[in-house]
Amino acid sequence: MNGQTSFSESLRREAKPLWKTIHAHPFVTGIGDGTLSPDRFRHYMCQDYIFLIEYSRVLALAVARSEHLEDMGRFADLLNATLNTEMDLHRGFAARFGISSKELEATRPAPTCRAYTDYLLKVAWAGTFGEVAAAMLPCQWDYALIGEELAARGAPPDAPFSTEWIEMYASKEFTALSVWLREILDRAAREAGPVERERLRAHFMTGTRYEYMFWDAAWKMEAWPV
């Protein structure tokens, strides 16, 4: 951008204190050093499965919101990969951890998971294409950064599930998805007026806060109180 800071990079700078808090969360550091307790990881895996189902609905709406055929195709490919590849890998990963497909399917979304996915779906239904990208980006981008950061520290000893998780999100393929979403958001910001750009910024910050809440809910093994 001719030496100028991109819109997505400016959002990253604004969100830096929040992302530092996320990266220092005991759930994230527990994955990194292999000390995360199995019960917390189990809770996370089940809630993340529910998240992926609802996230697939968001992707389907993103296909409909897309204004360019190339974007439609990429989101359609991502939807297919999520529904027919990633979720199958998730079930296989869960099975090796002792979580059956039946248990995954019977999972009830915890309050934070419900709130986060409802928020994403609301944006996908009512927002612009750029707003959908802004709300989705924190999840894709920060998972890639966490994966890269933990991978750089080295795989934890005697913690195969942590190692596999880190390898998944540190992969070039996952990083490429976050780069692509950033490009979509930057393009949307260039075409948007000041009012919509503020909405894009607000959605990115809200999505980032929900990312923290999702990790924290997994750490606390959040459940409905009644």
N, C-alpha and C positions, 0 to 999 in steps of 0.2 A: 504493500500500500504506500509506496514511495516514502518509506521511512516513518509513516504515521502509524500510531497504535491502532490496531483493528478494534472493532466494537467488542468482539468476544474477549480479546486480551484486556481491554479496559474493565470488563466485567470480572475477569479473573483477578485483576488487581484489587478491585473493590471487595471481592469475596475472600481475599487472601486470609484475613483473620479467622473467618469461618472455616476455611479449608484446613488451616493449621490446627484448629480445634478438632476437626474431624480426624485428621491424620494422627493426632495424639490420643484419640479415644481408646480406652482399654480394649474394646472389641477389635479394633483395627490393629493395634500393637500386639494383641494376643494372637492374631493370625500370623503376624510377621515373625514372632519369636516362638510360635508353636505352643504357647501356654494357654490358649483359649480352651475353656472347659468344653467337653463333648456335649453337655446339655445345652449350653448357649449356642454352639454351632448347629445343633439339631434344630433348635428354635428358629435360628436364622434361615436354615435351608428350607424349612417348611413355609415360612413367611415369604421368602424370596420366590418360591414356586408360585404362590398366589399372586405376588407382584408381577411375575412374568406373564401370567394369564391376562391380567388387566392391561399390562403394558402392550400386549399384542393388540388389544382393542384400540389403544392409542395409535399404534402404528397403522392400523387399518384406516383410522380416521385421517391420519397424516397423508396416506395415499390419496384420499378423496380431496384433501385440502391443497395438494400440490398443484402448482400452476405450470410446471414444466414437466414434460414427459420423462426426462432423465431422472428428476426427483421422484416421480411416481414409480419408476422402475426400481430405483434404489430402495425406497421405502417398502415396496412390494417384496423385493428380495430379502430385506431385513425381516419383514413379517414372516416370510416363509422360513427363513433360517431360525427365527425365534421359536415359531410353533413346531417345526418339524425336525430341527437339529438341536438347538440349545436346550429346549425343554426335555428332549430325549436324553441328552448328555446330563442334564440336571437330575433326571430320574435315575440314571445309571450311577452317577456320583452319590446320590442319596442312598441308593441300595447298598453300595459298598460301605456306607456309613451306618447301615442297619435301619434305614428308613424305607419302608415299603411304598410302592405306588399308591396302595390303598390309604396309607397314612397321609401321604401328600394330598391326595384328592379330598380327604376328610378334613383338612386343615381349615380352621375358621380364621379369617383375617383379623389380626389384632387391631386395636384402635388406630395406631399410627399407620399401619399398612393400609387400612381402609381409608383414612384421611388423605394419605399421599396419592393413592390411585384414584380416588374420587376427584382430587384436585387436578391431576393430569387429564382425566377424562373430561372434566368441565372445560378446561382450556382447549382440548381437542375438538369438543363440540361447538364451542362458542367463539373461540379466538381465531386470529388469522394464522396463516401458515407459519409466519415468523414467530408468533407467540407459542405455537406448538413446539417448534425447534428450541426456543428459549427455555421452556419448561422441562424439556427432555434432556437438554445438554448437560446439566450438572451431574446426572447419574452416569452418563457415558464418559464424560471427561474425567471426573474425579476417580471413578473406578480404574480408568487407565493410568492415572497418575499414582494412585495407591499401589496398583500392580507393579508399575515401574520402580517406585520407591522401595517396596518390599523386596523385589527381585534384586535390586542393587545391593541390598544388605546381605543377600545370600539366603538360600533355602534353610529353614529351621531344621535342626537334626531330629530324627525320629518323629516327624510330624507330617506324614504323607498327605493328609487331607489339606493342611495349610499349604504345602508345597504345590499341590495340584491346583488349588485355588489361585495362588500367586501366578503360576505359569499361565493360567487361562487369561487373567486380566492384564498381564504384562505382555501378551502376544501382540505382534505387529498388526494382526487383523483387527483386534479390539481397538488398538490405538487409532487405526485408520478410520474406524467408525466415528470416533470423537472428532477427528480432524475434519471429516466430511460434514458433520453436524455444525461445526464451527463455521465452515465455509457458507453453509446455508443461512445461518444466523447473521453472518456478516453481510451477505447479499441482501437479506431482508432489511437489515438496519440501514443500508445505503439507500434503499428504495422507500423507506418509511419517513414520515414526518416526525417532529419532536414528540408529539403525544404518543404515537405508537412506539417510538424508541424507548420512552419511559415505561411503557407496558412491558416491552421486551426485558428491560433491566429488572423490573419488579418480579417478573416470572422467573428469571434466572436466580435471583436472590431467594425467592420463595422455594424453588426447587432445591437449592443448596441447603437451606434450613431443614427441609424435609429429609435430605440425605443424612444429615446429622441425627435427626430424630429416629430414622430407621435403624441406624447403628445402635443408638442408645436403647431403643425398644428391644432389640435383639439381646443386648447386654443384660437388660433387666428382665428378659423373658416375659415381656409385656403380655398381659391377658386382660380380658374384660372383667371389671370388678364385680359385676353382677350377671 
